[in-house]
């Protein structure tokens, strides 16, 4: 659709928060108003699938651009999502799920936008397992589109970094264990024992266990890995302003995201846009934009027995068996990861080609101008019904 630049700019209401920062347009000819939404999931966890904006802002807008949570009210909306939609988490087949599907099927919902092919396939699989009629399933899938997130383009810095040891490897993740921080800490120990010239930067609040679904419950499981952050080849930052995080990623030789569970992996994209290759797990959306051996390196996805992903049963997270599985997968990823890092830096020319490929792939997939054209066109189609 050709965007009519002489038409009235639309008023689009969108949530505040980092997922929308990545998934929404970086620029738009329309007027996008970012507002804090009502966190209904904090009132009751099962309400994670819906949200509310203040009625005055909702009344004044032409369209709502939601993410993950379906906006209640009367205004038309488009909704982006990263994995599960609707978000019912254990209430499949309930009246609550049926209500959310009714909203998605209604004329209010003008488009459903997945941020990856993984998210598309996840939505298709969820709809296929639902109690919706074949006709309603088809109607929902007709609304489905895919649009990758967008980033401000990075500098063409892939030739600027000095290829001299110690090579800087940077990990970013508040959920230390879920994002693979334990494997990164163990890689630091392996590098020190083997005399490898790697220095690991860890930016994390070190949140582990407890209610994080992917982690064993007991904090004691993580203490040996947290102790490794005191090694001389590790620098730990509990927090850092985002601009400094991006600068550190830009000046690193590689980024690490050996994650147990990530729907997308935004830190990986922020590294690649600056030409920094990423060492990551081969799971969910990550292999869609990290080409193994070309723009980064992938190690095997962590798995629980009988599954193709890491999905520990919630009730089993406090068991010895779950802890043993976590430790074993952490060790496997650390061993595979350190080997891939050695391989990455064995050939200077191949490494520089990898930096160029990482930058080029990120620019091609996550270009902000392409994203702006897509969203502006979608907003106009959606507002027109």
N, C-alpha and C positions, 0 to 999 in steps of 0.2 A: 504493500500500500504506500502511495506517495504521501508524505506528510504535508499538510496544507499549512504553510508557515504564516498565511494571512488570517487564519482562523483564531478565535479567542483562546488564549492559553487556559488549560483546565486547572482546577484546583484539586490536587491529589493529596490525600491524607495517608501518611505512612508512619510506622512505628519507629521509635528510637531503639538503637541496639546494634551490636556488631553484625549479626547475620544479615540484616537489611543493608547495612553499610556496604557489604560485598555484593549482595544479590540485586540491589536496586541500581538505577542509573547513577553514574557519577555526575552527569550533567543532563539537563533537560530544558526544553523550551517551555515546558509547563511549570506551574508553581507547585512544588512539592513541599508540604508542611509536615515536619516530623514532630510527632507528639508521643508522650509516654502513654502506654496502654495500661489498662487495669489488669494486674497479674492475678487472674482468677485462680490459677493453679496454686497460688500461695494461700488461698482461702481453703480450697480443697484440691488435692493433687489430681483427682480425676477430671478436673475442669481444664486440663492443660490444652485441650483441643479448641478452645474458644477464647475470645478476648473482647474487650469493650474499649472504645475511645470515648472521650468526653463528648456529650451530646451536642455542644455548641460547635466544636470543630467538625464533627460528623455531619451536622446539618448544613454547614457552609461549604463543604467540599462537593465536587462533582463525582469523585470516585475514590475508593479506598484501595491502596496497594498493601495487602497484608502479607505476612510471612509466617508459615507454620500453623498459626492459630487463626481459626475462622472468625471474622468479625461479626458480632451480633448487631442487629439493627435493621434498617431499611435501605441503606445506600448500596448501589452496585459496587462490586469489588472484583479485583483480580488477586490471586493468592499464589505466592511462591512457596516452595517447600524443599527440604533437604533430604528427607527419607520417608517418614510416615505421614500420610494424610488420608483420612482424619486421624488425629492423635488420640487414640482411645486407650492404648496400653493396658491390656488385660480385660477390657470391657467389650471385646468383639462380640457381635451378635446382640448387643443390648439395645434398649430403647434409646439410650443416649447416642450410640453410634448411628442408629436410624435417623435421629434428628439431624446429626451433622451431615449425613448423606443428603437429606432433604434440602438443606441449605446449599450444598454444592450443586445439586441438581436444579435448583431454582434459577429464575432469571437474574437474580442478584449476582450470582457467580458468573462472570463473563469469561474468565480464563483461569486455568490451573497450570502454573509454570514450574516445572522441575528444574533444579539447578545443575543436574547432571543426568547422563544416561542411566546411571545406577538408580537415581531417584525415580526416573520414568518407569524402569522395570519394577521397582518396589511398589509403585502406585498401581501398575497393571496387575501385579500379583495380589495385592490387597483387595482390589476391586473384584478380581476373579473369585476370591474366597468369600466374598461378602454374600449377604442374603438378597442383594439387589436382583431384579429381573434382568434377563439378557438385554432388554431394550434400555433399561436405565444404565446398565453397565456401558453400553455403547454410547449413550448420551454423555456420560462422564468422560469417557476416553476421547470423545470428540473435542472436549475442552482442553485436553492435555497438550502442552507445548514444552519444549526444552530450551533453556537459555542459560549459558554459563555465566558465572559472576563476572564482574569487571574490576579492573585495577587501574590506577594511574600508571602510565607507562614508565618503566624504570629507565635509568640512564644506560647507554650502551657501554656498560662497565666490564663486560666479560674479558676484555683484553687488558684492563688496567691493573687488576690485582696481581701482586707479586707472588709468583709461584715458588715460595721459599718456606721451608719448615721454620717453626712448627705450623702445620696446617690447622686452620681454625674450623672447628665443627660446632655448629650452633643448634641447640634444642630449645624450642619455645612451647610451653604448655603448662597451664595452671594445674590441670589434673595430671600430676607427675607420673603416676603409674599407668593410667589409661593411655596417655599419649606416648608411652615408651621410654620415659625417663629412667626407669630401672635398667633397661638394656643399655642406654647411653652411659650411665654410671659404670656399669660392668665393662663396657667397651673401653672406658678410660683406664680401668684397672688392667685390662688385657694389654692395652697399648703401652702402659708403663712397664709391665713385666717383660714385654717383648722389645722394648726400646724403640717403639714406633713414634715418629715425630708428629703426634696429634695432640692438640689442645682442645678441650671441650668446654664450650660456654653453655651454661644451663640457666634459662630464665623461667622460673617457676615458683609459684607460691607453695609448692610441695604438698598439695592437697591429695590425699590417698585414702583408700578404703572407705569405711562408713557407708554412706548412701550411694556411692558411685557404683553403678550396677556392674561394671566390668571388673571391679577390684575384689579381691578377698577382703573380708571385713576387718580382720585384726591388723592394727597398726604395726605390730611386731614383725609382720611379714616384710615390711618395707624398710625397716631400720638398717639392715646390712647395706642396702643400696644408698640410703641417705647418708650413711657414714662415708661412702666412697666420694661424696662431693667435697670432702676435705683433702683429696689427693692433690698433689702439686700441679697436675695437668688438667685441673678443673677450676673454672671460675663460676661461682653461683651468684645469680642476682635474684632476689626474692620478687622484685618488681622493677619495671623500667618503663618510661614513657614510650608510647608506640613509635614515635619518630626515631627514638634511639634504637628500638628493637629492629626497625626496618634498616637503619644504617648498619647495625651489627650484622644483619643477614647479608646486606650488600657487600660487606667487607669480609665475609667468611668464605672459606674455600668450599664448604658444603654445609647443608642443613640436614638435620636428622628428625624423622618423624616415624619411629618404629611403633606405631600406634596399635593398640589392641582393638580400638573401635573409634572410627571417625567417619562421619558421613561425607565429608569433603576434604578438609585439611587446608584451611586458609593460610596457615603459616608457610606451607609448601609453595603455594602460589606466590606469596609475597617474596619468597627467596628467589624463585625462578624468574620473576619479572626483572630482577636485577642480575640475571645470569648466574645465579648460584645453584648448582645442581643439588638434588635432594635424595637422601637415602631414606627410603620409606618402605612400609609393608604393602604387599600386593593385595589391597583390599578396598572394596567399595569404589568410590570415584577416583582414587589416587592413580590407578593405571590408565585412566582416561587422559591424563595430561602429563604423566611421567612415563617416558618411553625407556624401558630398561636398557641400560648400556648406551643410550643415545643422549637423553636429556637428564638422566639421573640413574639411580640404582634401586632395584626392588628386591626385597627378601620375602620369603614365604609368609603368608598371612597366618596369624595365630589362630588356632582352632581348638574347640572343645571336642571330645570324642563323639563321633557320629555326626558331626556338623561340618559345614564348609567355612564357618566363621567362629569367632570367640563369643559364645553365648552361654555363660555359666548360669545355672538355675539360681534364681534369687534366694531360694531357701537353702541352697548348698554353699553359699559364699563363705560361711563360717567354718566349713569342714576342712579337715586335713587334706582330703583329696583335691579340693579346689585350690588350696594353697600350693600343693605340689605341682599341679598343672600350670599355675601361674609362674612359678619359679622355673620350671622346665622350659616353657615357651620364652620366658625372658632370657634364659641362658642361650637357647638356640638362636634367637634373633641377635643377641650380642655377638656370638661366634660368627654367624653369617654376615653381620653388619661390619665387623672389623675386617673380615676378608674382602668385602666389597670396597671398603675404603682404601685398603692397600692396592687393590686393583685400579681404583679410580686415579690414584696418584702415581702409578707406575710409569705412565707415559705422558710427558708434558704436553705433547701435541694433541693426543687424544683427549686429555683433560680440557684443554682450551676449546677443542671442538665441542665438548660436552657443555661447556659454559655458553657457547654461542647457540647451541641447540636448545638449551633450557630457556634462554632469553627469547629466542624466536618462537618457540612453542607457546610460551606464556603470552607474548604479544599477539599471536594469531588467534588464540582462544579467548582471551580476556580483554580485548581491545575496548576501551571506554567509549569511543565514537560509534563503533558498531552496536554496542549495548544501548547507547542513547537513542540511536535510530530505531532499534527494535522496540524499546519501551515507549517512546513517543508515539510510534505507530499503534502499538497495542492499546495505550491509554485512549487514543482517539477512537479506535474501533470499539473498545469496551464502553466508553461513554455514550457512543451512538447506539449501543444495544445490538 
